[in-house]
Amino acid sequence: MRQWILVGAILGVAGIAHAQTATLVEADDAARVEAFGLTADEVEDLDLVGANGENIGEIDEVLMTPEGQVTAVSAEVGGFLGMGDKDVVIEIDQLTKGENGLVTSLTKEQLGALPTWGD
């Protein structure tokens, strides 16, 4: 039963996030990502690291609302040697700044269930 609740929660969040991604645009390189004290240019290409320290992807783009509020990033996750990977949208509040990049507590499975970003 607990697994179904978790799956439902993930799908529910993914559905909400999917609706929000339709209104997101790529941020200008100079845009400030206040949560990390960096510019969009400094955030792009950072490693995406799991809570266990494992490298699980790379940040591709910083995303913002049309009004200019930075709310998410797109990250390349999954795959092997660049094949089979996909860009997913991760909300800023799901990330923290770490020593080796941006850290998320989301699992690979949760990341795989996130909406995709196609620029």
VMD Tcl script that draws the C-alpha trace (Angstrom):
set ca {
  {0.00 0.00 0.00}
  {2.80 2.42 0.87}
  {4.33 1.97 -2.61}
  {1.07 2.99 -4.29}
  {0.87 6.10 -2.16}
  {4.44 7.00 -3.13}
  {3.76 6.35 -6.82}
  {0.61 8.46 -6.61}
  {2.51 11.27 -4.92}
  {5.24 11.19 -7.56}
  {2.72 11.15 -10.40}
  {0.75 13.94 -8.77}
  {3.84 16.13 -8.42}
  {4.93 15.29 -11.97}
  {1.49 16.29 -13.28}
  {1.62 19.64 -11.50}
  {5.20 20.22 -12.63}
  {4.27 19.31 -16.21}
  {1.60 21.99 -16.26}
  {4.12 24.51 -14.94}
  {6.87 23.62 -17.44}
  {4.70 24.84 -20.30}
  {5.20 28.40 -19.04}
  {8.94 28.22 -18.29}
  {11.61 29.79 -20.47}
  {15.39 29.58 -20.50}
  {16.99 32.18 -18.23}
  {19.52 34.67 -19.49}
  {23.10 33.83 -18.44}
  {23.19 36.88 -16.15}
  {19.98 35.94 -14.28}
  {20.54 35.46 -10.56}
  {19.73 32.12 -8.96}
  {19.26 33.53 -5.48}
  {18.88 30.10 -3.85}
  {22.52 29.34 -4.71}
  {24.03 32.84 -4.86}
  {25.12 32.23 -8.46}
  {24.25 33.41 -11.95}
  {22.49 31.13 -14.42}
  {25.76 30.86 -16.34}
  {27.53 29.60 -13.19}
  {24.79 27.04 -12.49}
  {24.72 25.59 -16.00}
  {27.01 22.57 -16.42}
  {27.23 21.92 -12.66}
  {27.00 18.27 -11.70}
  {23.74 16.95 -10.29}
  {24.60 14.89 -7.25}
  {22.46 12.47 -5.27}
  {22.17 12.59 -1.48}
  {24.71 9.73 -1.33}
  {27.30 11.80 -3.26}
  {26.85 9.87 -6.51}
  {26.97 11.93 -9.71}
  {23.60 11.39 -11.38}
  {23.52 14.04 -14.08}
  {24.39 17.54 -15.18}
  {22.53 20.84 -15.08}
  {21.78 22.06 -18.60}
  {19.71 25.20 -18.21}
  {18.24 27.49 -15.61}
  {14.52 28.02 -16.16}
  {12.34 30.95 -15.19}
  {8.79 32.19 -15.51}
  {8.02 34.74 -18.23}
  {8.01 37.32 -15.41}
  {11.67 36.55 -14.67}
  {11.43 34.42 -11.50}
  {13.94 31.55 -11.51}
  {11.99 28.46 -10.44}
  {13.68 25.37 -11.90}
  {16.55 23.86 -13.83}
  {16.70 21.30 -16.58}
  {19.12 18.47 -15.94}
  {20.40 15.68 -18.13}
  {19.88 12.41 -16.26}
  {19.94 8.70 -16.97}
  {21.55 6.99 -19.88}
  {25.08 5.76 -20.32}
  {27.86 7.60 -22.14}
  {25.39 10.16 -23.44}
  {22.94 7.63 -24.85}
  {19.45 7.16 -23.45}
  {19.59 10.26 -21.28}
  {16.84 12.84 -21.03}
  {16.42 16.38 -19.79}
  {14.06 16.69 -16.84}
  {12.76 19.74 -15.00}
  {13.72 19.96 -11.33}
  {12.24 22.64 -9.12}
  {14.82 24.84 -7.36}
  {13.44 23.87 -3.94}
  {14.45 20.24 -4.67}
  {18.13 21.26 -4.86}
  {20.83 22.54 -2.55}
  {24.28 23.84 -3.33}
  {26.98 21.32 -2.45}
  {30.75 21.07 -2.77}
  {30.60 19.13 -6.03}
  {27.52 20.66 -7.67}
  {23.81 20.78 -6.94}
  {22.50 18.11 -4.60}
  {19.06 16.52 -4.70}
  {17.41 14.00 -2.41}
  {15.33 12.71 -5.34}
  {16.10 9.14 -6.36}
  {16.93 8.14 -9.94}
  {13.41 6.72 -10.20}
  {11.85 9.98 -9.02}
  {14.03 11.96 -11.43}
  {12.95 9.69 -14.26}
  {9.31 10.42 -13.47}
  {9.75 14.19 -13.73}
  {8.49 16.10 -16.76}
  {10.94 16.43 -19.62}
  {12.37 19.65 -20.98}
  {12.74 20.02 -24.70}
  {14.36 23.26 -25.72}
}
mol new
graphics top color blue
foreach p $ca { graphics top sphere $p radius 0.5 }
foreach p [lrange $ca 0 end-1] q [lrange $ca 1 end] { graphics top cylinder $p $q radius 0.2 }
display resetview
